[in-house]
Amino acid sequence: MLQIILVGIGAGLAAALLFASPIGGTSLALPLFAVTGMPIAIAGLGWSWLAGLTAAITGTAAIFLAVSPLAAAVFLFLFAAPTAWLAYLAGLWRQTGDDQEWYPLGRLLMHAAAAATIGLLIIGYLVGFDPERMAVEMTDALSEWLAANPDLDPVPTRDEIEPFVRLNVTFLPYSVAVLALIVLVLEMWLAGLVTRTSGRLARPRERLWTVTLPVGAALAFVVASIASLLPFPLGDIAALAAGAFGGAFLLLGLAVLHALTIGFNGRTALLTINYIVLFLLGFTAMLLVALGLAETLFHLRARRFGGAPPP
């Protein structure tokens, strides 16, 4: 028990240091900040849920004392609580005959989407998210920055900049939620890799491209997408859910693409081009979301492999 508590305290302090890394202003600040929850996930996966919970509490307390209460809230709801919760769920299993049945990966992904939505909603409330104010402030800041650039001639006017800024502010709840989900999944995957390499992960290795999402996740995505058309604040709240669950179906679409192309000539080139286009341009994201939804409704991989995925 003492070892578990000590591991949790150490992991929480490590997570707090990663969270505070942008203060240093180094080039590695952003990547380090993005994996803030990883030490908490490692503690939870490798040393039990109690270590993960201890890490979450320790890290939150450290940020509260060293930075500010608002920063502690961001740390707690965006990183600590979601990773500790997912690590707890990942360790759940039940005995079925001679085998152990572990909590399904697809339901873990659905919980990650829900956690990202709730965390961003709480942070938005605490910060006081106001799209109109944000659009005006961003337009003013971008106008001043462009006006100070001697290489621009002519300098774009404020009226020319404002539509672009407002478009980005409109889509901000979607994009932030997608990013939060992907960061959360990446942290869990890296933590699983570390704990498995060290021999501390009890959960057996699973093929990520076989992950499935329940129909309820598809229903949540569709309802949230429709509700996101409502005026502020209900529309923006729904947009967070649509973005997070859309991000889950984006990842599922990638898994389906990996599965359906098994055995095809040029598979590596196709997947490489897909990732390049996705990261640089992003317009294939909606196609992958649609592929993920189609898999949930029509079980494309089961049809492709006759219900039995290849080894």
N, C-alpha and C positions, 0 to 999 in steps of 0.2 A: 504493500500500500504506500509506504514512504517513497519508494522508487517512482511509483506512478505520479505522486504529487510533485516530486522534484522534477521529473521529466516535463510535466505540465507547466510548471513555473518557468523552466528554462525555455520551453517552446513559446510560451506567451511573451517572454521578454524578447526572444528572437523575432517574433511577429511584430512586436511594437517597434523594434529597430528598423525592420523592413518598411513599415508604414511611415516612419519618420524620415526615410532616406531622401525624399525630395528636398528636405531642408538643406541638405548638403550641396545641392545643385550640380552634382556630377552627371556625367553622361549615362551612368548606369542607374540613375535614380528611378526612372520610369519602369524599367524591367524589374527592379527590386520591389518597387511599390506594388506592381501587378501580382507578385507572388506572396503578398503579405500573409494570406491565410495558409500557406503551405506548411509552416512549422506546426500550426494547430492541427491540420489534417494528418500530418505524420504522427503526432502524439496520439490522436484519436484512433487512427488505423493500426498503429503498431503497439500501443500500450493501453488501449481500452478507451471507452467513452469518457471515463472519469478524467483521464489525462487530457483529453480534448477539451472538456468543460473547464478544467483548471487552467489550461492555456488561454482559453477565451476570456476568462475572468481576470487572469493576471495581466494579459495584454491590454485589456480595456482599462484596468486600474492604472497601469503605467502610462498610457496615453492621456488619461484624465489628469494625472498629476504633473506630467512633463509638458503637455501641450495645451489642451483645453477640453472642456466638457463636450463641445460640439465635435471636435476631432475624435474624442472617445466614442461618441455616438456613431460617427461614420465608420470607425474601426469595428465597432460591435455589430452593426446591422448590415454592413456591406461585406465584411470578411469573417469576423470571429464566429458569430452565431451560425451563419450558413455552413461554414466548413465543419464546425463541431457537430452540427445536426446531421450533415451528410455522412460524416465519419461514423457517427452512432448508427445510422441506418445501414451503412455498408457492412457493419459488424453483426447485423442481425441474421440469424439462421434458425432453421428448425429441422428436426430429424424426420425423414420420410423413408421408412424401411431401413435399409443399410446405408443410405446416402444422406448428405446434408443439403438442404435447399436454402440458398442464400437470398437475401433481399434482391429482387430483380434490378438489373442495371437501368432498364427503362423507367422504372418507378423512381429510382435515384435521380435520373435526369429530370423527371417531372417535378420532384421535390426541389431540385436545383432551380428550375424556372420559377416555381412559387416563391422560394426564398429570395431570389433576386428581385422579384416584383415587390414583395413586402418590404425588403430592405430599402430599395430605392424610394418607395412610397413614404416610408418613415423619414428618410433623410430629406426628401423633397419638402415634407411638412416642416421639419425642423429648420431647414435653410430658408424656407419661404419662397418656393419656386413661383415666379411670376413671368410668364412668357412675354408679355408686352414690355415689361421693364427690361428684361434680358435682351430683347430685340433692339430696343433703343440704345442700351449701354454698349452692346456689341457693335452696332452700326457706328456709334460715335468713336469707339476705340479703333475700329478698322479704318474709318475715314482719316483719323489723325495719323495712324501708322502709314497709310498710303501717301498722305500729303507730305510726310517727312522723308519719303523715298525719292532721292534725286533722279533715279533712273526711269521713273514713270513720267511720260509726257504724251497725252494729257493725263492728269490725275482723275480717276473716276470720281464722280460727284456723289454726294450722300444719297441722292434720289436713285442713282444707279446701283449703289451698294445695298440699299435697304431691302429690295425684294429677295436678293440672294441670302441675306442674313435671316430674314423672316422664314424663308423656306427651310433653312437649317434648324432654326428654333422649333419649327413645327414638327420636324422629324426627330428632334432631340430625344424625346421619351422613348421612341422605338430603338434608336441606335444605342443609347446608353444602356438600355435593358439587354439588348443583344450582347453588347460588350461585357456587361457584368456577368451574364450567364457563361459566356465562353471563358472568361477569366476564372470563374468558379470551377468549371469543368476541368480546365487546364491545371489548376492547383490540385484538385483531387487526383487527376491522372499522374502528375509528377510525384505526389505524395505516395500513391500506390506503387509507383516504380521504385522509389527509394526504399519503402518498407519491404517490398518483395525482394529486392536485391540484398537487403540486410537480413532476410530470413524472419522478419517479425510480422509479416502479413499472413494472417490465417486464411483469408478468403482465397480460393483457388483462382488461377488466371482464367480470364474469359476473353473471347474474341469480340472486340468492340464493334465490329461491323455486323454482329448479329443482334445488336440492341433493338428493342421494340418499344413503342410508346402506346399506352392504353388509349382507347377511343375517347375517353374523357379528356385527355390532353388536346385532342383535335377539336373537340367541342368547345373547350376553354379558349383555344386560339381563335376559332371562328367568332364566338360571341364577343370576345375582347376586341377583335378587329372591327366588328360592326359598331360596337359601343364607342370605339375611339373616334368616331365621327361626331360624337356629341360635343357640345361646347365645353370650355374649361370650367371647372376642374375635372368633371367626370370623364371627358374625352381623354385628357392626359393621363388620368389614372388607368383607364382601360388601355391606353397606348403602351404603358409600361408592361402590362400583362401580355398584350399582343406581341411586343418586342421580345420578351423573355421566352414565351412559348414558341414564337416564331423562330427564335434562335435554337430552341430544342429540336424543332423540325428541320432546321437547316443542318444541324449535326446528324440527324437521322438520315436526311437526304444524302449526305456524304457517305454514311455507312452503307446505304442501299447502293449507291454508285460503285463503291468498292466491291460489293458483293456481286452485283449483276455483271460486272466486267471480268470476273474471274474466268480464266481460260480464253479470253479474247486476245487476238493479235493486236499489238499496239496499246495494250492496257496501260503500261507505264507512261507512255507519251500522252494518252488521253487524260489520265489522272493529273499528270504534271501540268498540262495546259489548263485544266479546270482550276487547279489551285492558284496558278499564276493569275488567271483572269479574275478569279474570286477575290484575291487579295489586292490586286492593283485597280480593278474597275468595279467589282462588286455586283455587276448586273446579273450574274448567274445565281445570286442568292435566292431570288424568288423562285427560280426554276428548281433549286434544291429543296426549298420549303415545300413546293408542290409535289416533288418526288417523295418527300417524307410523309406528307399527308396521304398520297396515293398508296404508299406501303402500309400505313396504318389501316386504311379502309379495304385494300384489295390484296394485301399479303403478296407483294410482287416477288420477294425472295423465295417464299415457299413454292410459288408456281415455277420459278426458274429452276429450283433444285429438287422439285418433287417432294417438298416437305422435309428434306434431310440435307442440310448444308454440307459441303465437302470438307474433309479434314484440313 
